Amino acid sequence: MLFDTGPEAATFLRNADILGIDFAAVEAVVLSHGHWDHGGGLVAAIEAIAKARHQPRIDCLMHPDMFAERALQRPNGELLTFESIPSPRILTNAGANVITTRDPQFIADGAFYVSGEIPRVTPYEAGFPGHVRRSADGQSWEPDPLIMDERFVAVHVKDKGQFVFSACSHAGVVNVLTHARSFFPSVPLYGVMGGLHLAGATETVIPETIADLKQFGLKLLAPGHCTGWRAISAMAEIFGDELVLSAVGKRYTA
């Protein structure tokens, strides 16, 4: 399974080549949410996988709300418009079998669980401040702090437990792990990897997030991407060997 592709095709392909990725082994592609920095390399990835597998179609799991135009509204009202992710038509032309759904899915013969929409149950995890989306009329903008199209991927690692890939954690990593634990109550949580989105305006919830992360008893906490240096520094004071920073090219073995 390929989970997200980064913002740009050339970088994705270069990194995949350096890492020796076997595209023929990829059975499905999942996009975590509709932000360009996670899906900009999606077309190139689909093309590379379809070519390597010698088949015309590769499953690509999307949420129907991922394709909306989005922007960040600054405090002064200025809009910073995001680049859109590739449309279903463009992805289909590249070789994707685009599957759009709000519901959870099991893929790769049941090895991976792709969540549905993540319930927001934690009071302080209020999403992405200032995030907006284009309204249905195509003219105006409407608040979109929760980014409900975001999903996580989980896998049951033998003799370890449930490992969660959280991508950007716009839902809040505590909401993510709470949902993962409730969906598989008999499988203990082993670890989580991804951006925890605790930089910028969301730095205020670092103390509450760390306090609640402790309750999950994680054996591996691998923050990266949008976590932010202040959050990582605070985590380093609380977590010991469980904290292993994520970085491009790093490999983890169970």
Stockholm file with secondary structure:
# STOCKHOLM 1.0

chainA/1-254         MLFDTGPEAATFLRNADILGIDFAAVEAVVLSHGHWDHGGGLVAAIEAIAKARHQPRIDCLMHPDMFAERALQRPNGELLTFESIPSPRILTNAGANVITTRDPQFIADGAFYVSGEIPRVTPYEAGFPGHVRRSADGQSWEPDPLIMDERFVAVHVKDKGQFVFSACSHAGVVNVLTHARSFFPSVPLYGVMGGLHLAGATETVIPETIADLKQFGLKLLAPGHCTGWRAISAMAEIFGDELVLSAVGKRYTA
#=GR chainA/1-254 SS CEECCBSCHHHHHHHHHHHTCCGGGCCEEECCSSCHHHHTTHHHHHHHHHHHHTCSCEEEEECGGGGSCEEEECTTSCEEECCCCCCHHHHHHHTEEEEECSSCEEETTTTEEECCSCCCCCTTCCCCTTEEEECTTSSSEEECSSCTTCCCEEEEETTTEEEEEEETCTTCHHHHHHHHHHHSTTSCEEEEEEECCCSGGGGGGHHHHHHHHGGGCCSEEEEETTSCHHHHHHHHHHCSTTBCCCCTTCCCCC
#=GC SS_cons         CEECCBSCHHHHHHHHHHHTCCGGGCCEEECCSSCHHHHTTHHHHHHHHHHHHTCSCEEEEECGGGGSCEEEECTTSCEEECCCCCCHHHHHHHTEEEEECSSCEEETTTTEEECCSCCCCCTTCCCCTTEEEECTTSSSEEECSSCTTCCCEEEEETTTEEEEEEETCTTCHHHHHHHHHHHSTTSCEEEEEEECCCSGGGGGGHHHHHHHHGGGCCSEEEEETTSCHHHHHHHHHHCSTTBCCCCTTCCCCC
//
